[in-house]
Amino acid sequence: MAVIEASDGNLYGATLGLIAGGGSSELFRITTSGQYTLLRIMNFGLDGGCPCILVRGSDGNIYGTAVSGGVTGGGRLQ
């Protein structure tokens, strides 16, 4: 799991979905007070799977890449 602090002060992260075990990767947000919010359950066939590498762009947005899955089998940039 990777967690990164965004310009809004919240922490964002991605979980590892184990496709063989039927699990999906998930993207989430945690506030500094500990409130957890699930942002997206990734569809392996459309989005790909994690481990996702998250980075904060110079525009303040969080970007990430997925491995495997997706339309072409190479993951998808979100």
N, C-alpha and C positions, 0 to 999 in steps of 0.2 A: 504494500500500500504506500502511495506517495501522497504527501500533504504539502500544500504551498499556501503562503499568505497572500491574499489579493489586496489591491489598493483600497478596497472597502473595509479592510480590517478583519474580514472573515477568513477562515481556513477552508480550502477546497482540496478534495482528494478523490482518489479512484481506488476501488478494490479489485482484486484479481478474481475474475470469474473462471471457474474450472469447468470448461465445456464438457469434459468427459464425465464430470459429476453432476451435470445438469444445471450448474450455477451460471449466473450472468454477472458480468462486470457492472459496477455501479459507480456513478459520479455523485458526490455529496458535498454539503457545506456544513461547517460547524462554526457557530459564533463564539466569541471569546467568553461568553457566559455558559457555553456548553450545549446550546440548542442545536440538535442535529436535524438536517433536512436532506432527504433523498431528492436529487435533482433529475436523475435519469437512470433507468435500467437499460443497459445497452443490449441491443439485439445483435447477436453474433453475426448473423447473415447480412445485416445491413450496416452495422457500425463497426464490427470487429470486436476484439476482446483486449483486455488489459493483461499485462501490466502497461499502464499508460504513463507516459512521461509528460508531466504538466510543467508549463513555464508561463511566467507573466510577461506579456508583451509590453513594449514601450507605450502602447496605447492604454495600458491598464487592464486589458482583457486577459483571461486565462486561456491558453491554448494547449492542446494535447494531441498525441498520436496514439493510435491503437495498432496492435499487431494482429496478423491473420484476419480471417473473416472479411466482412465487407463485400461489396459487389464484385471486386476483382480478386479477392482472396488475400490482399496485401494490407488490410486494415483501412482506416479512413481518418483523415484529418478533420477535426471538429473546430 
